[in-house]
Amino acid sequence: MGARCSKFSLCWFQSHLKPSVLESSDHENGGKSDRNAFPSFTEFSFEQLKAATSGFSSDSVVSEHGEKAPNVVYKGKLDNDRWIAVKRFNRLAWPDPRQFLEEARTVGSLRSERLANLIGCCCEAEERLLVAEFMPYETLAKHLFHWESQPMKWAMRLRVALYLAQALEYCGSKGRALYHDLNAYRILFDKDGNPRLSCFGLMKNSRDGKSYSTNLAFTPPEYLRTGRVTPESVVYSFGTLLLDLLSGKHIPPSHALDLIRGKNFLMLMDSALEGHFSIDDRTELVRLASRCLQYEARERPNAKSLVAALISLQKETEQVPSYVLMGIHGETASSTLPLSLTPFGEACLRKDLTAIHEILEKIGYKDDEGIANELSFQMWTNQMQETLNSKKHGDAAFRAKDFATSIDCYTQFIDGGTMVSPTVYARRCLSYLMSEMPQEALGDAMQAQVVSPDWSTASYLQAACLFSLGMETDAQETLKDGTDLEAKRNKN
């Protein structure tokens, strides 16, 4: 196969794909993976956290809570290069240091892949600070309400709902069923694009338990009556989040329930999702939301039943990594990206199959010139003419984006065996990607490189396939190979 492609041989690929998929399934259980992956709870000094946040600089502020007495969250970096989120409470929030430490240590004992875990605190003089894992890809509110390039996919919305329910179920199993002011700003996305529930909401904002600060229209009715949070209050807030996921907007529950009672589901749905969800899925999610929003707390479901209902909605995309669904790339990958990518490299990095199609159409068969010239000196036969006709029909289907037909025609051309074309392999590769067959696509991209070892297009396409399969590190290496090959070719 050649030295360049040996590391991506099909045997290697088949032996590595299944473990990587199974690895992610350990995270589906609400955090039953190896606890050693999590840092232990630490009591930091105030000076450590001051240094980590550049003196609590305004440039380090991630979010603020409240106006008169804000509890500010900062982004910070420890000496070991670990990124953290630091919540600094108002000085009057926790006058009793023992009470604060006891709360923080209890929350800090929780460890789950579904939480942005609390990894430490600081309690010096009047200072009260919490330290959590930093989540680099912002909040659910950002991705639902203020998206820029693309709306959140339906499959990802279903995953957010499930992971959040699993987080609540995990916390409940550890005796921490109370969560304060659950909303779209409390759900964060980690370096792999997975949604996590902020651990900050597991602690009260102060000793007096005044924990709901949202608009009264979104506040659980029993909290308005008693001023106390119950596990059922958390389920009510979960229902408001389901409405957020359905609509892409922050709709008051009373208005949403009116729409649901009137069977006016279309008015409830995010218009950006039109045609991208099944009616059954929508109906089930609406049903769950209305159950969570029942006025009587005892009529609402518990977290365990929510998890069971939401697992049944995770269908064909359950093994697709979250960063693929979100259109983002992991922190590790980002730090190793080539400094400069060509448009083709950028398209493969983004898995923008439409852009890849346009580029392959534009470059045509110019990289097959040597092979075509060699063929012109050979004796023409009927078989050869049939093979070239298959290629011609494949090209027409590829241009028309009829990828099922292009796969069939290109396969006839390849099986004919009268000539070998790296471009045909590249085009069939993209056709397979468009048909959600990444394993077959990778085989074609590799074969294109065997035929033409110095062809950057083949490396770029391998990267796109590997990204689609969730093999981030290998994809990055192959992307760099393509960049190097293109740079070398441009110098010659």
Number of C-alpha atoms within 10 A of each C-alpha: 14 11 9 16 16 13 13 19 16 16 10 11 16 12 10 12 15 10 11 14 17 11 11 16 13 14 17 18 16 23 19 14 18 12 13 8 10 14 13 13 21 14 16 17 13 17 11 14 25 14 15 23 22 15 13 19 13 11 10 17 17 15 13 14 14 10 7 7 13 14 20 19 22 24 25 25 18 13 9 6 9 11 17 23 27 31 24 21 21 18 15 13 18 21 15 12 16 11 11 22 19 11 15 25 17 16 24 23 14 19 27 23 26 29 28 24 25 30 26 23 26 25 20 12 10 15 17 23 26 26 29 23 22 24 23 18 21 18 20 25 21 14 20 23 17 13 13 9 8 12 16 20 18 21 20 24 21 23 23 25 22 25 27 24 27 29 26 29 21 24 24 17 12 13 11 17 21 21 24 24 24 25 21 23 15 19 24 25 24 23 19 20 24 23 30 25 29 25 25 24 17 22 20 20 20 16 16 9 13 14 20 20 12 12 8 12 12 20 20 28 18 17 15 12 8 8 14 15 21 17 16 24 25 23 29 29 24 25 27 27 27 23 26 24 27 25 22 25 17 19 18 16 23 12 11 23 20 11 15 19 10 9 11 13 17 13 12 21 19 18 12 14 15 11 8 10 12 10 11 10 16 18 13 15 22 22 13 20 26 22 16 26 26 20 14 12 18 9 12 20 17 18 25 15 12 21 20 13 16 21 19 11 18 16 10 8 12 18 15 16 20 25 19 19 19 21 16 16 19 18 14 13 16 12 9 12 14 15 8 10 17 12 12 22 25 17 20 27 24 18 21 14 16 12 16 23 19 12 14 18 14 10 10 13 14 10 15 15 11 9 13 15 10 10 15 9 8 8 7 10 10 8 12 17 12 14 22 19 16 21 22 16 17 27 22 15 20 24 15 11 15 15 21 16 18 27 23 16 25 27 18 18 25 17 12 16 11 14 15 18 20 25 22 24 25 24 28 27 29 30 27 22 22 18 13 12 16 22 19 17 27 29 18 25 27 27 22 26 24 19 17 17 19 18 18 25 26 30 31 28 34 31 30 33 29 27 25 25 21 20 19 18 16 17 25 23 17 24 30 23 20 26 23 16 17 20 13 12 12 8 6 5
